[in-house]
Each structure stands twice: as structure tokens, then as C-alpha cells.
Amino acid sequence: MGFVHNTDLNPGEEYLATVPRVRLVLHHPALLKAFNDYDSIADSKQKVFRWSGTVSLLLAGISLTGIAVELLLGALAVHVDWKVTIVLELCAATSVLFALGPWLSRTRTQWLTARFMTEQIREWHFQLLLDGSLVSKAVAAPKDFEAERDKRWTRFMAIAPSAEGAMNSFVDAENIVLHHPVQPYGDSATAEESLRAYFDLRFQKQLAYFKLMREYFAVRDDWSESIARWMIFFGLLLIAGQLALAIVRRSAETHALHQISETLFATAIVLVILSATVRVYRSAVAMSPQRERYETKWIRLVTLRVAYEKAPTVQKKLEVMKEVESVEVEELREFLRQMRRASYLL
């Protein structure tokens, strides 16, 4: 079975039964509903943005490639049906429309704003485990715990109506502010279950996700870069071949190789267009930056997991947890910055 997303926020009854003292902390229906609502928006808007961007890029590539081939055929005195020209022009016009649609409707901003909210909710949820004083009340005084958590949740969700502005402030900020204070636990049994839950649901889930994404982008980064690079390389070889033919033609004072020369030149142009299309796609999905980001964060989390396992006291483990949450804040901030810069045609 592959990686299943968001089981950290909804681990299921079987897992919750293993940590009964913090079950109330980990089970938060209002939070899960808000997360699922924003996650659904983020997924749908991302699909629209990616799909429309990819289609616009493909149509642009087809149009430009077709025009290059048309020029070649014209140079070779080959008649091109006017219907083909119309199709290519329609591809170009449709490409612009597909690019303008999400740009005018601010689809990317809607996607990123919703994704900002899902990850802020996730961080809010797990940073609650840093507040040992409040978490301990889940056993000693569950009604007091729920009342205080509900109060904090209401304050947190007050940013929802102005989530886009909150996202921009978050991205532009340099400091890291946690949602909950770091407080010692009132009893060791609750602390033990809470720290175990954090290890299982935060450390292990995030490490698995970062590893999955690191491998995903590594494969696509390597092959897409190779394709773009080799297309340029072969294009240059064809241009060199055309230059050699031009020298031969001038020396022999013949036009016999004219068609071959024009074919080499047009093919080189097509390869350059295709290479540019691949590179625009790589830039649109931030292929290399995302690969580097996931690799860096994965390495940092592996190091912090070792430190967490070796930490001799609850207080030391809380300090490592605080650093982990700082890493997660940095990860979200870098993701949003990269995706705000990424674009297909617009």
C-alpha cells in the first residue's frame, strides 16, 4: 500500500485506543472538518491550475513547432493546406485563453491560500502537544481542556476570512511564531503517551512524506533535465551540420544540398522549441527547487529524530519538538514562496 495522506490528523480508532490519555487531544472533529474543507479546495484549485497550465503549454508548443515546420515546407516549395495553418493559429489562441483563465480568476492564489490554511491547521494541531500543561488537563479535567482548546481554536480560525492576507504576511515574515506555548507536563504517564503520539504521527508521517516527495521530484527532475539538455545539444549538432553543408555548397558552387540544409535548420528550431517547452514546465512546477527543499527537510528531520530518541528527559524532547515545528514552518514558507513564483505562460 502506498502513502496515504492526512492520516496524521485522523489516525483512526485503533491507534487512538493505544494512547487513551491523549485521545481527546488527537481527536478534534471541528479541526478535521475545517482541514478537509480547505484540503478539498486546495486540491481542486491546484488541479485546475496545473491542468490549464499544462494544456496551454502543450498547445503553445504545438503551435510554435507547427509554424517552424510550415516555414521549412514553404522553403522546400511544399504546399501546406490552409486548414493546417488555421489549426495552428487556433492552438495558439486557445493556449492564450487557457493561460489567461486561471490568471484572471486567481486560481493559483486560491490554491495556495487554501493550502496555507491546511498546513497551518496541521501545525496548530501538533504544536498543541508542546503545551504539556493543557494536554495534561485532557485526563485530569477534560471539560476544562475542551473549553480552553475551543477558545484557542476560535481565535486561530479568526484568520480564515482574511486568509490570503495572513498568508502573505506569513510568507514575508522572517521570525517563527508557534501557535501554542511550550509548557511542562503535569504527569509522566500523559507525557509518555503524548510524546509517543508525536513521534508516530508527526515524525514518522512527515519523514515518510518528505522521502516520497524527494524521490518523486528526483526522478522527474533528472529525466526532464536530460531531455531538455539533449534536445539543445542535438539542435546545436544540426546547426553545425548545416554550417558544414553551407561551406560545401559554397566551395562546390551548387544548390544540390539546399533542401537538406533547410531541413537541418528547421529541425534544430523544432528541438529548441521543444527544449524550451520542457524547461518552462520544469520551472512551472519548480522541479529542482522542490527536490532540493524536500531533500534538505528530510535530512533535517532524520537528524532531529535521532536527537529526539536520544533526549533523556521530557523537557529535552519538547525542545526537539519545538525545533521540528520550526522546520515545518520553514517548509511551508519556502513552498509558498516557490509556488508564488512558478508559472506556465503567465
Buried (B, 14 or more C-beta within 10 A) or exposed (E): EEEEEEEBBBBEEEBBEEBEBBBBBBBBEEBBEBBBEBBEBBBBBBEBBBEBBBBBBBBBBBBBBBBBBBBBBEBEEEEBEEEEEEBBEEBBEBBBEBBBBBBEBEBBBBBBBBBBBBBBBBBBBBBBBBBBEBBBBBBEEEEEBBEBBEEBBEEBBEBEEEBBEBBBEBBEEEEEEBBBEBBEBBEEEBBBBBBEBBBBBBBBBBBBBBBBBBBEBBEBBEEBBEBBEEBBEBBEEBBEBBEEBBEEBEEEEEEEBBBEBBBBBBBBBBBBBBBBBBBBBBBBBBBBBBBBBBBBBBEBBBEBBEBBEEBEEBEEBBBBBBBBBBBBBBBBBBBBBBBBEBBBBB
